[in-house]
Amino acid sequence: MKKFSTVLLLLSIYSFSYSQAGKGNAKTQRFGFRTSGNLCWIKSTDKLLVNDGMKVTGSYGFNYQEKLNKTLWYEIGLDISRIDGKVTNNYPQIFTRVTPAKSNTTNSASYNMKLNYLELPISFIGKTSEIGYMTYTFQGGLSPAFLLSQNATITKADSVGGTFTGKLNSNRADDYVATSDDISFFRMGFVMGAGVEYALTKEVSIVGGFRYSNGLFRINKNKAYDAFRSNYFALSVGILF
């Protein structure tokens, strides 16, 4: 604890001395790392595909910013993101196990989906002038994402019962295949958010903020069902150099 307090004190003195030498960041290019907690949910246009609650997940990655003019920057990033969802499918379901041969029909099934994506967000960021050591930011843009992996826990909702885990649309003999739905390889989100930067030195800032990602297109492939989209709120922290 004593060592930690000493390091914290030295960091504070270092930060204060640099800040007093001149506030603000004259750099026109910045590179950073960030991590976030995500609150995800599914939105459907189909009354028989019902959102079944929110999922708490996370993301991590890095971002690059370049200054366009006095107040406007653009940013590109690369994030590994979990964008999960829970949905109840109230269409009639057929559950089939290959070994032993067995088939059951149920009126509905709940899908607890775990979806990993590679996100490549591109956005414009407006930044205020530095107030004290604080800079306030606002952003908007697009976030194309590519599916890395998917699996789901499938729970039948009536008296048949049972919970089965496996890839969506899997054909493995030991999985239950509840639907021909599968998740699309590509997701596009509209992103907007706000945040704050605190200047530790003229070169380094701690950043924090929130952003909302709204899915623009359906993520379920099967056109027999209406579309559902994935959305999330993210609360992030990071560092910029």
C-alpha positions as CSV (number, residue, x, y, z in Angstrom):
1,M,0.0,0.0,0.0
2,K,2.9,2.3,0.8
3,K,4.6,1.6,-2.5
4,F,1.3,2.2,-4.3
5,S,0.8,5.6,-2.5
6,T,4.4,6.6,-3.5
7,V,3.8,5.8,-7.1
8,L,0.5,7.6,-7.2
9,L,2.1,10.7,-5.6
10,L,5.0,10.7,-8.2
11,L,2.5,10.3,-11.0
12,S,0.4,13.2,-9.7
13,I,3.5,15.5,-9.4
14,Y,4.7,14.4,-12.9
15,S,1.2,15.1,-14.4
16,F,0.9,18.5,-12.6
17,S,4.4,19.6,-13.8
18,Y,3.6,18.8,-17.4
19,S,0.2,20.4,-17.2
20,Q,1.6,23.6,-15.8
21,A,4.1,23.7,-18.7
22,G,1.2,24.2,-21.1
23,K,-2.3,22.8,-21.2
24,G,-3.8,21.2,-24.3
25,N,-2.6,18.7,-26.8
26,A,-0.9,20.0,-29.9
27,K,-0.8,16.6,-31.5
28,T,-2.8,16.0,-34.7
29,Q,-2.7,12.2,-34.5
30,R,-3.5,10.1,-31.4
31,F,-3.5,6.4,-30.7
32,G,-5.2,4.7,-27.8
33,F,-6.5,1.6,-26.0
34,R,-10.0,1.1,-24.5
35,T,-12.2,-1.4,-22.8
36,S,-16.0,-1.2,-22.2
37,G,-18.9,-2.9,-20.5
38,N,-21.8,-3.5,-22.9
39,L,-25.5,-3.8,-22.2
40,C,-27.0,-5.7,-25.1
41,W,-30.5,-6.6,-26.3
42,I,-32.4,-7.9,-29.3
43,K,-35.1,-5.9,-31.1
44,S,-37.6,-7.6,-33.4
45,T,-40.3,-6.5,-35.7
46,D,-42.1,-9.9,-35.3
47,K,-44.5,-10.3,-32.4
48,L,-43.6,-14.0,-32.3
49,L,-39.9,-13.2,-31.8
50,V,-39.8,-11.5,-28.4
51,N,-36.8,-9.9,-26.6
52,D,-36.1,-11.9,-23.5
53,G,-34.0,-9.5,-21.5
54,M,-30.6,-7.8,-21.6
55,K,-27.1,-9.3,-21.5
56,V,-24.1,-7.7,-19.9
57,T,-20.9,-8.3,-21.9
58,G,-17.7,-6.4,-22.8
59,S,-15.4,-5.2,-25.5
60,Y,-11.7,-4.3,-25.8
61,G,-9.5,-2.8,-28.6
62,F,-7.6,0.2,-29.8
63,N,-8.4,3.4,-31.7
64,Y,-6.6,5.9,-33.9
65,Q,-7.7,9.6,-34.2
66,E,-6.6,12.3,-36.6
67,K,-7.4,16.0,-36.4
68,L,-9.3,17.5,-39.3
69,N,-9.7,21.1,-38.0
70,K,-9.8,22.9,-34.7
71,T,-12.8,21.0,-33.3
72,L,-13.3,18.0,-35.6
73,W,-11.5,14.7,-35.6
74,Y,-12.1,11.3,-37.3
75,E,-11.5,8.0,-35.5
76,I,-11.1,4.4,-36.7
77,G,-10.9,1.5,-34.3
78,L,-10.6,-2.2,-34.0
79,D,-12.6,-3.9,-31.2
80,I,-13.3,-7.5,-30.1
81,S,-16.9,-7.3,-28.9
82,R,-19.4,-9.6,-27.4
83,I,-22.9,-8.5,-28.6
84,D,-25.1,-11.1,-27.0
85,G,-28.9,-11.4,-27.0
86,K,-31.8,-13.3,-25.6
87,V,-34.9,-14.0,-27.6
88,T,-38.0,-16.2,-27.2
89,N,-39.2,-17.7,-30.5
90,N,-42.9,-18.5,-30.3
91,Y,-43.1,-20.2,-33.6
92,P,-43.7,-24.0,-33.4
93,Q,-40.3,-25.7,-32.8
94,I,-39.1,-29.2,-33.7
95,F,-36.2,-30.6,-31.6
96,T,-34.4,-33.6,-33.0
97,R,-31.6,-35.6,-31.5
98,V,-29.9,-38.0,-33.9
99,T,-28.8,-40.5,-31.3
100,P,-31.0,-41.9,-29.9
101,A,-33.7,-41.0,-32.5
102,K,-36.1,-38.6,-30.9
103,S,-38.3,-35.7,-32.0
104,N,-40.4,-33.4,-29.9
105,T,-42.5,-30.4,-30.8
106,T,-42.9,-27.4,-28.6
107,N,-44.7,-24.1,-29.0
108,S,-41.8,-21.9,-28.1
109,A,-38.1,-21.9,-27.3
110,S,-35.7,-19.4,-25.6
111,Y,-32.3,-18.6,-27.2
112,N,-29.5,-17.3,-25.0
113,M,-27.1,-16.2,-27.8
114,K,-23.4,-15.6,-27.3
115,L,-22.0,-13.7,-30.3
116,N,-18.4,-12.6,-30.8
117,Y,-17.6,-9.9,-33.3
118,L,-14.7,-8.0,-34.8
119,E,-15.9,-4.4,-35.0
120,L,-14.2,-1.7,-37.1
121,P,-15.9,1.5,-36.0
122,I,-15.5,4.7,-38.1
123,S,-16.7,7.9,-36.7
124,F,-16.4,11.7,-36.5
125,I,-15.7,13.3,-33.1
126,G,-16.3,16.9,-32.1
127,K,-14.1,18.1,-29.3
128,T,-14.6,21.3,-27.2
129,S,-11.7,23.5,-26.2
130,E,-9.9,22.3,-23.1
131,I,-11.7,23.5,-20.0
132,G,-9.2,23.2,-17.1
133,Y,-7.8,19.8,-18.0
134,M,-11.1,18.5,-19.4
135,T,-12.2,18.1,-23.0
136,Y,-15.7,17.1,-23.9
137,T,-16.4,15.0,-26.9
138,F,-19.4,14.0,-29.1
139,Q,-19.3,11.3,-31.8
140,G,-21.3,9.8,-34.6
141,G,-20.5,7.2,-37.2
142,L,-20.9,3.6,-38.4
143,S,-19.6,0.3,-37.0
144,P,-19.3,-2.6,-39.4
145,A,-18.7,-5.9,-37.6
146,F,-17.8,-9.4,-38.6
147,L,-18.9,-12.5,-36.8
148,L,-16.1,-14.5,-35.2
149,S,-18.1,-17.1,-33.3
150,Q,-21.6,-18.0,-32.2
151,N,-23.3,-20.4,-29.9
152,A,-26.6,-20.5,-28.0
153,T,-28.2,-22.2,-25.0
154,I,-31.6,-23.3,-26.2
155,T,-34.4,-23.8,-23.6
156,K,-37.7,-25.3,-24.6
157,A,-40.4,-23.4,-22.9
158,D,-43.2,-25.9,-22.3
159,S,-43.5,-29.3,-20.5
160,V,-41.0,-31.0,-22.8
161,G,-38.3,-29.2,-20.9
162,G,-34.5,-29.3,-21.2
163,T,-31.5,-27.0,-21.9
164,F,-29.2,-27.8,-24.8
165,T,-26.0,-26.0,-25.8
166,G,-24.4,-25.9,-29.3
167,K,-23.8,-23.8,-32.3
168,L,-26.9,-22.3,-33.9
169,N,-27.9,-24.3,-37.0
170,S,-25.5,-27.1,-36.0
171,N,-25.7,-30.5,-37.5
172,R,-23.6,-32.3,-34.9
173,A,-25.3,-35.5,-33.6
174,D,-25.2,-34.5,-30.0
175,D,-26.9,-31.1,-30.5
176,Y,-30.5,-30.1,-30.5
177,V,-31.4,-28.1,-33.6
178,A,-34.3,-25.9,-32.7
179,T,-34.5,-23.8,-35.8
180,S,-32.8,-23.2,-39.2
181,D,-32.1,-19.6,-38.1
182,D,-28.5,-18.7,-38.1
183,I,-26.7,-15.4,-37.4
184,S,-25.4,-13.4,-40.3
185,F,-21.7,-13.0,-40.8
186,F,-22.0,-9.2,-41.1
187,R,-23.5,-6.6,-38.8
188,M,-23.7,-2.9,-39.4
189,G,-24.4,-0.5,-36.5
190,F,-25.0,3.2,-36.3
191,V,-23.0,4.6,-33.4
192,M,-23.4,7.8,-31.4
193,G,-22.0,8.8,-28.1
194,A,-20.4,11.4,-25.8
195,G,-17.4,11.4,-23.5
196,V,-14.7,13.3,-21.7
197,E,-10.9,13.4,-21.9
198,Y,-8.7,14.3,-18.9
199,A,-5.2,15.5,-19.7
200,L,-2.6,13.8,-17.5
201,T,0.2,15.4,-19.5
202,K,0.5,17.3,-22.7
203,E,0.8,13.9,-24.4
204,V,-1.4,11.5,-22.4
205,S,-5.1,11.6,-21.6
206,I,-7.5,9.4,-19.7
207,V,-10.8,9.0,-21.6
208,G,-14.2,7.8,-20.6
209,G,-17.6,7.9,-22.3
210,F,-20.7,6.1,-23.4
211,R,-21.9,5.1,-26.9
212,Y,-25.0,3.6,-28.4
213,S,-24.8,1.1,-31.3
214,N,-28.1,0.6,-33.2
215,G,-28.2,-2.4,-35.5
216,L,-29.3,-1.2,-39.0
217,F,-30.0,-4.6,-40.6
218,R,-31.3,-8.0,-39.6
219,I,-28.9,-10.5,-38.1
220,N,-31.0,-13.6,-38.6
221,K,-30.7,-15.3,-41.9
222,N,-33.9,-17.2,-42.1
223,K,-36.5,-15.1,-44.1
224,A,-39.3,-17.3,-42.8
225,Y,-39.2,-15.1,-39.6
226,D,-39.2,-11.3,-39.5
227,A,-36.0,-9.5,-38.8
228,F,-34.4,-9.0,-35.5
229,R,-31.5,-6.7,-34.8
230,S,-28.9,-6.4,-32.0
231,N,-28.3,-3.2,-30.1
232,Y,-26.1,-2.2,-27.2
233,F,-25.0,0.6,-24.9
234,A,-21.3,0.7,-24.0
235,L,-19.6,2.4,-21.1
236,S,-15.9,2.7,-21.9
237,V,-12.6,3.8,-20.4
238,G,-9.3,4.1,-22.1
239,I,-6.1,6.1,-22.6
240,L,-4.9,8.2,-25.5
241,F,-1.3,9.0,-26.4
